[in-house]
Amino acid sequence: PLVENNSTVVQQPVDLSKLSDIYMNSAIDFIDRSVTANTPFVLYFPLSHVHVPDYMSPSRCNSSIRGWFGDAVEEMDQLIGDVMQYVESRHIDSNTLVFFTSDNGPWMTERLAGGSAALFRGAKENTWEGGVREPAWAYWPGMIDSGSRSMQITATYDIFSTIISIANATQYLPDDGRLYDGRDMSDILFFGGDSKHDCIYYWGGMPNDTKTCPYNETSVDYQLCQGLWAVRCGPYKAHWVTRSPNNSHTLQDPPLLYNVEYDPSELHPIWPNNVDYNAIMTNLSAAKWNHLATIQSVPNQIDMGATAANRFCGDPNSRAKYPQYPNCTMTPENFNAFVCNPVCLAYDACGTSYP
């Protein structure tokens, strides 16, 4: 469904071919209202591009040499450009910090439709570099040097902490003892400084997963279901659990260890018989257990989304009006909305190759 204001369903199903215009108009309207009211704003602008199905507007269909994936990337690029052009037209670009990044690596099980991790090993749904290392850009004319580059370790949750710091809004945070994983990136962005992270923690499964884990809690394989699979401190990264492209899990005992600055593809492990292995792993293991000690149990957010109370349904009685369509249907015409041809997501069975 297409949802406005966090709760109002306006389309179900949504016409994917028209989403870009809706996104752009919504973003521009929000910026306009904020600027007109002379109100500081934070615009969180997550896009459905680029994700299977790689949809696009009719004018973009089969327009790139990279097929549907390339079409969707080009449309996303145009969309970001249009919003940035509007920011400049309102003369607020010199007082606006822009972040652009991704949430995870490519969905390689979807092959050409899922993107590419380039030199990195792994992809979405695992903790290899190809699943977690993302490109990111930060833009603020007059504050961030044009063309500057940093290889310091940061994470998307640092954006929150950075905004809080820049806005001098720490006093508005809840005073309940909660820990924030994010760190202020200001020194990196504005002065070419160092990361405030000693280590980064990569979660794959769910902590205390007694519902779906196939292993008994007393089994050594139960670790496969636990959330913290890898830790990076400085150039060194250790894997306690790895996931293969077919979603099988492997408990790494002893842990796999890499220097990801020398070996970003994670192809050449530092073996346990290396003279430095034990010292490096002592540091990484201590970081792992210290981090785990800070974790508090909270309700499973994914399970909460599966409950009827939290499910988006535009029309609970739609079957009376549209018996041929699934319940909750609001916009039956969108079942026949434009889709770039040929349509086939099971590429091996299409009778044609993915463009």
Disulfide bonds with the S-S distance in Angstrom:
Cys61-Cys340 1.98
Cys199-Cys233 2.01
Cys213-Cys225 1.97
Cys313-Cys328 2.00
Cys344-Cys350 1.72
